[in-house]
Amino acid sequence: MSEILRQMVLLDGPSIDGFTDFTVHGAVFIRRDRLRPGPGGLPGTVRLAEALVHEGTHTRCNAASVAAHPFLRPVEDGGPLVATPLRLDPRPLTGLFQQTVVLARSVLLYRRLLAGPTADSGAAAAVRARHDRLARSAADAVRTMTGHRDALTDHGRAVLEDAAGVAEVHA
């Protein structure tokens, strides 16, 4: 994270939880209320950590998408739009791929939290519930992305395999 994220911008308002942008690479934009406890009892520090992992992963994927070893093969017509776990509207395969990686990294964050002092805190049930929800979404994303495996480069397939291992799905 320290190599990827350079600035965090806190946003006010109900419209968006967070985002990244190519034009300000290294900055993440996160809704300020992520600093406060969530309705399910998830502490603000955990919610912020998840947001940083989520947006930091997008930043890393954005950089990798223009590097020498992209994740997806180029397509002329933009490729298919697919259902994804984190968005209601159909997304291009690049969106699904990034969601898959985001979800896998988020699951790893929650596994670390569950193995540490959080496991004995009053927030443990909320942390466990969030982990389980993210793990289900990660498994869904891996299964969907596996159905489009031919669109991936060798590097993309390797990253998908890593995500599948986290989600415990055979890709």
DOFI-960378 format. One record per residue (C-alpha): residue in one letter; x, y, z. Coordinates in pm, whole numbers, padded with zeros to 5 digits, always signed. Layout:
AXYZ;...
//
This chain:
M+00000+00000+00000;S+00279+00244+00083;E+00419+00204-00269;I+00083+00256-00438;L-00109+00513-00236;R+00024+00866-00203;Q-00281+01063-00103;M-00627+01004+00041;V-00905+01252-00026;L-01209+01237+00201;L-01543+01308+00035;D-01872+01415+00186;G-02208+01311+00050;P-02412+00996-00007;S-02341+00928-00374;I-02021+00725-00380;D-01813+00522-00134;G-01483+00573-00312;F-01296+00575-00639;T-00963+00612-00814;D-00881+00809-01126;F-00602+00773-01384;T-00546+01148-01389;V-00443+01156-01022;H-00265+00822-01000;G-00176+00740-00640;A-00468+00929-00488;V-00777+00754-00358;F-01108+00921-00293;I-01305+00778-00001;R-01631+00889+00156;R-01564+01040+00498;D-01825+00831+00676;R-01600+00526+00623;L-01414+00660+00928;R-01717+00591+01148;P-01862+00257+01260;G-02096+00095+01010;P-02457-00007+01071;G-02353-00372+01121;G-02106-00286+01396;L-01795-00283+01178;P-01549-00034+01334;G-01452+00275+01136;T-01086+00171+01134;V-01179-00157+00966;R-01408+00015+00717;L-01129+00260+00628;A-00875-00022+00594;E-01109-00205+00356;A-01162+00111+00152;L-00786+00165+00126;V-00730-00196+00017;H-01018-00169-00231;E-00909+00157-00392;G-00539+00074-00365;T-00605-00246-00558;H-00778-00049-00833;T-00478+00184-00846;R-00243-00112-00882;C-00461-00277-01148;N-00483+00051-01339;A-00105+00077-01346;A-00067-00287-01447;S-00318-00247-01729;V-00080-00016-01912;A+00238-00206-01822;A+00428-00456-02032;H+00223-00748-01899;P-00150-00662-01918;F-00415-00888-01767;L-00656-00898-02061;R-00608-00944-02433;P-00699-00641-02643;V-01047-00640-02796;E-01175-00422-03078;D-01538-00375-02979;G-01492-00340-02603;G-01585-00703-02543;P-01887-00840-02359;L-02061-00679-02065;V-02105-00914-01770;A-02280-00922-01432;T-02044-00852-01143;P-02079-00891-00767;L-02016-00526-00674;R-02215-00335-00934;L-02575-00359-01047;D-02502-00254-01405;P-02323-00493-01644;R-01951-00418-01664;P-01678-00488-01921;L-01439-00774-01846;T-01180-00528-01716;G-01427-00423-01447;L-01500-00784-01354;F-01129-00865-01344;Q-01055-00572-01114;Q-01348-00664-00889;T-01213-01018-00866;V-00873-00892-00751;V-01027-00633-00516;L-01247-00895-00354;A-00962-01144-00310;R-00740-00881-00148;S-01027-00768+00075;V-01086-01127+00187;L-00716-01150+00278;L-00747-00831+00484;Y-01038-00975+00682;R-00857-01306+00733;R-00569-01114+00887;L-00810-00923+01108;L-00979-01245+01220;A-00641-01399+01305;G-00535-01096+01512;P-00666-00908+01815;T-00994-00830+01638;A-01087-01197+01680;D-01142-01139+02052;S-01303-00796+02031;G-01667-00696+02037;A-01642-00636+01662;A-01550-00998+01583;A-01901-01094+01468;A-01920-00794+01233;V-01572-00868+01096;R-01665-01236+01042;A-01991-01141+00869;R-01811-00897+00637;H-01543-01157+00559;D-01807-01415+00471;R-01996-01176+00244;L-01679-01071+00062;A-01569-01435+00028;R-01899-01527-00138;S-01867-01231-00375;A-01506-01326-00453;A-01612-01681-00537;D-01888-01546-00766;A-01639-01315-00939;V-01387-01596-00989;R-01652-01825-01138;T-01772-01556-01379;M-01418-01456-01480;T-01327-01821-01531;G-01604-01836-01790;H-01412-01569-01984;R-01067-01716-01927;D-00983-01698-02299;A-00989-01317-02274;L-00699-01325-02026;T-00329-01312-02097;D-00100-01562-01924;H-00036-01297-01658;G-00411-01244-01615;R-00467-01618-01578;A-00199-01636-01309;V-00366-01353-01116;L-00705-01525-01157;E-00555-01848-01020;D-00428-01656-00716;A-00774-01507-00662;A-00931-01849-00704;G-00702-01983-00433;V-00814-01708-00196;A-01179-01765-00286;E-01122-02141-00270;V-01273-02193-00613;H-01123-02408-00888;A-01067-02175-01184;
//
